[in-house]
Amino acid sequence: MTEKRKGARSIKDIPKDILEQLNKGEIETANLTEWLAVDQKLLLKNLLIQNNREEYLEPILENVDKLKKQTVNAVNETIGVGLLHVVLTNKDEEFLLKLSTHAADLVRCWAAYTIGRNTAINLREKLKKIQSFASDAHFGVREICWMTIRPDIAKNLSESLSILSKWTRHKDENIRRFASESTRPRGVWCEHIIELKQNPGLGLEILEPLRSDPSRYVQDSVGNWLNDASKSQPEFVIEVCDEWLRDSSTKETQYIVKKALRTIRK
């Protein structure tokens, strides 16, 4: 097995050959530093040239250039939505399949947007299709995929919570974590879910099955979910944490509770 690259700590320290491979889509980013260093417009150009679809480039780049702030996430979303548009316009399902299994993590992020922002697919179908991205081995794909579908989750909260509550029993910790992370009342780099800020009890069907989850990755998400809720409904969070500690005094639950109460205890 090939040893996993650790990646450079700063962009200036990324070897030239590694950056070239990243921009050609030949390898995955090894860490956040590399993820931020990739020239997504160049990666897109190389992707389209490699797949004989250069005609898709200009319409997408026009929208990227219109962005007021070309942050990594904004560019990522704009390219993903742009690819969705050109693929639908050209009925190019074959290309879409290539994106979802591409070697480059940022290309798979774009593919996640072609699902999350596709208005022709209903919520249940979107969640079904996004699950493979939720279980992706790469951190970037896992983070982007819940962001792509979060607007739909917020608009269809009851149905979303019902579907995702079943994900909390999945054997894959990444999929269990998606159920929690995608429904956080406040979340990171995303709009808040007002209904959950006002009534976080709606989320208990997601949280209860995860209150003693063996995965630290899941524990962190559940703790952060409750910490989000504590900023608008502190009494609710205190009550839930007290109940969990009475009923499930495992080290996993204790860790989650400590994380959940960090804002209240400041």
C-alpha positions in Angstrom: 0.0 0.0 0.0 1.3 3.5 -0.9 2.0 5.7 2.1 -0.5 8.5 2.3 1.0 11.9 1.6 0.9 14.4 4.5 1.0 17.5 2.3 2.8 20.8 2.8 2.0 23.1 5.7 2.0 26.2 3.6 1.1 26.8 -0.1 4.6 28.1 -0.9 6.0 24.8 0.3 4.0 22.6 -2.1 6.4 21.0 -4.5 6.0 22.2 -8.1 5.4 18.7 -9.4 2.7 18.0 -6.8 0.9 21.2 -7.6 1.1 20.4 -11.3 -0.5 16.9 -10.7 -3.2 18.5 -8.6 -4.1 21.0 -11.3 -4.2 18.2 -13.9 -6.5 16.2 -11.6 -4.1 13.3 -11.4 -4.0 13.1 -7.6 -6.1 14.1 -4.6 -5.3 16.9 -2.2 -3.6 15.7 0.9 -4.7 18.4 3.3 -6.5 21.7 3.5 -3.4 23.7 2.4 -3.3 21.8 -0.9 -7.1 22.0 -1.3 -6.8 25.8 -1.1 -3.9 25.9 -3.5 -5.5 24.2 -6.4 -6.3 26.4 -9.4 -9.9 25.3 -10.0 -10.2 27.1 -13.3 -7.1 25.4 -14.6 -8.3 22.0 -13.2 -11.6 22.5 -15.0 -9.8 23.4 -18.3 -7.6 20.3 -18.0 -10.6 18.1 -17.1 -12.5 19.3 -20.2 -9.6 18.9 -22.5 -8.9 15.4 -21.3 -12.5 14.5 -22.0 -12.8 16.3 -25.3 -15.4 18.7 -24.0 -13.6 22.0 -24.3 -16.8 23.7 -25.5 -18.1 23.5 -21.9 -15.3 25.8 -20.6 -16.2 29.3 -21.5 -19.9 29.4 -20.3 -18.7 28.1 -16.9 -15.7 30.5 -16.6 -17.9 33.4 -17.4 -20.0 32.8 -14.3 -16.8 32.3 -12.2 -15.5 35.6 -13.4 -18.8 37.3 -12.3 -18.3 36.3 -8.7 -17.7 39.3 -6.4 -15.4 37.2 -4.2 -13.7 34.2 -5.7 -13.3 32.2 -2.6 -12.5 28.5 -2.9 -16.1 27.5 -1.9 -17.7 30.1 -4.2 -15.7 28.9 -7.2 -16.3 25.3 -6.3 -20.0 25.8 -6.2 -20.1 27.9 -9.4 -18.2 25.3 -11.4 -20.3 22.5 -10.0 -23.6 24.3 -10.9 -22.1 25.3 -14.3 -21.2 21.7 -15.1 -24.8 20.7 -14.1 -26.2 23.2 -16.6 -24.0 22.2 -19.5 -24.5 18.5 -18.8 -28.3 18.8 -18.7 -28.2 21.1 -21.8 -26.2 18.6 -23.8 -27.8 15.5 -22.2 -24.3 14.3 -21.3 -25.0 11.7 -18.6 -21.9 9.8 -19.6 -19.6 12.7 -18.5 -21.6 13.2 -15.3 -20.7 9.6 -14.3 -17.0 10.2 -14.9 -17.1 13.3 -12.6 -18.5 11.3 -9.6 -15.7 8.8 -9.7 -12.8 11.1 -10.8 -9.4 10.8 -9.1 -9.4 14.4 -8.1 -11.3 15.2 -4.9 -12.3 18.7 -6.2 -13.8 17.2 -9.3 -15.9 14.9 -7.1 -17.0 18.0 -5.2 -18.2 19.5 -8.4 -20.1 16.3 -9.1 -21.8 16.6 -5.7 -23.2 20.0 -6.8 -24.6 18.4 -9.9 -26.8 16.4 -7.6 -27.5 18.8 -4.8 -28.5 21.7 -7.1 -30.4 19.7 -9.6 -34.0 20.9 -9.4 -35.2 18.0 -11.5 -34.5 15.5 -8.6 -36.6 15.3 -5.5 -35.2 15.3 -2.0 -35.4 11.6 -1.5 -33.6 10.9 -4.7 -30.9 13.5 -4.0 -30.2 12.0 -0.6 -29.9 8.6 -2.2 -27.5 9.8 -4.8 -25.5 12.0 -2.4 -24.8 9.1 0.0 -21.8 7.8 -1.9 -20.3 11.3 -1.6 -21.1 11.3 2.1 -19.0 8.1 2.5 -16.1 9.4 0.3 -12.6 8.8 1.7 -11.7 12.5 1.2 -12.6 15.1 3.8 -13.3 17.8 1.2 -15.9 15.8 -0.7 -17.6 14.9 2.6 -17.8 18.5 3.7 -19.0 19.8 0.3 -21.6 17.2 -0.3 -23.7 18.1 2.8 -23.4 21.8 1.8 -24.8 21.1 -1.7 -28.0 19.6 -0.3 -28.5 21.6 2.9 -30.9 24.2 1.2 -33.2 21.3 0.3 -32.9 19.8 3.8 -33.9 23.2 5.3 -36.9 23.5 3.0 -38.1 20.0 3.6 -37.0 19.6 7.2 -39.5 17.0 8.4 -39.0 14.6 5.4 -35.2 15.2 5.7 -35.0 14.3 9.4 -37.2 11.2 8.8 -34.8 9.9 6.0 -31.6 10.9 7.8 -32.7 9.3 11.0 -32.2 5.9 9.3 -28.7 7.0 8.3 -27.8 7.2 12.0 -27.8 3.4 12.1 -25.5 3.0 9.0 -22.3 1.0 9.5 -20.2 3.7 7.9 -19.3 6.4 10.4 -19.1 9.0 7.6 -22.7 8.5 6.7 -23.8 8.6 10.3 -21.9 11.9 10.6 -23.6 13.3 7.5 -27.0 12.9 9.2 -25.8 15.1 12.1 -23.6 17.6 10.3 -26.0 18.4 7.5 -28.8 19.3 10.0 -26.8 21.4 12.4 -29.0 24.4 13.4 -26.2 26.9 12.6 -23.4 24.9 10.9 -20.3 26.2 9.3 -20.0 28.2 6.0 -23.8 27.8 5.4 -27.1 29.4 6.2 -28.8 28.6 9.5 -31.8 26.4 9.7 -34.2 28.8 11.6 -36.7 26.0 12.5 -34.0 24.0 14.3 -32.7 27.1 16.1 -36.1 27.8 17.4 -37.1 24.2 18.1 -34.0 22.0 18.3 -36.1 19.2 19.7 -37.1 18.3 16.1 -33.5 17.0 15.7 -33.7 14.5 18.5 -34.5 11.7 16.0 -31.1 12.3 14.6 -29.2 12.9 17.8 -30.6 10.2 20.2 -29.2 7.2 18.2 -25.8 8.9 18.1 -25.5 10.0 21.7 -23.0 7.2 22.5 -21.6 6.7 19.0 -18.1 5.0 19.0 -16.7 7.3 16.3 -15.0 10.5 17.5 -15.8 12.0 14.1 -19.5 11.5 14.8 -19.2 12.5 18.4 -17.7 15.9 17.4 -20.6 16.5 15.0 -23.2 15.7 17.6 -21.5 17.8 20.2 -21.3 20.7 17.7 -25.0 20.2 16.8 -26.0 20.7 20.4 -23.6 23.5 20.9 -25.2 25.3 18.0 -28.6 24.8 19.6 -27.3 26.1 23.0 -26.8 29.6 21.5 -30.6 30.0 21.1 -32.1 27.3 23.3 -29.7 26.7 26.2 -32.3 25.2 28.5 -33.1 22.5 26.0 -29.5 21.5 25.6 -28.9 21.4 29.4 -32.0 19.2 29.8 -30.9 16.8 27.0 -27.4 16.5 28.3 -28.6 15.8 31.8 -30.9 13.1 30.5 -28.1 11.5 28.4 -25.7 11.4 31.3 -28.3 9.7 33.5 -29.3 7.2 30.9 -26.0 6.6 29.1 -23.0 7.5 31.2 -20.4 6.2 28.7 -17.2 8.0 27.9 -18.6 8.7 24.4 -21.6 10.4 25.8 -19.5 12.3 28.4 -17.3 13.6 25.5 -20.3 14.7 23.5 -21.9 16.5 26.5 -18.7 18.4 27.3 -18.5 19.6 23.7 -22.2 20.4 23.7 -22.0 22.6 26.8 -18.8 24.5 26.0 -20.6 27.8 25.1 -23.0 27.6 28.1 -20.1 27.0 30.5 -17.9 29.8 29.2 
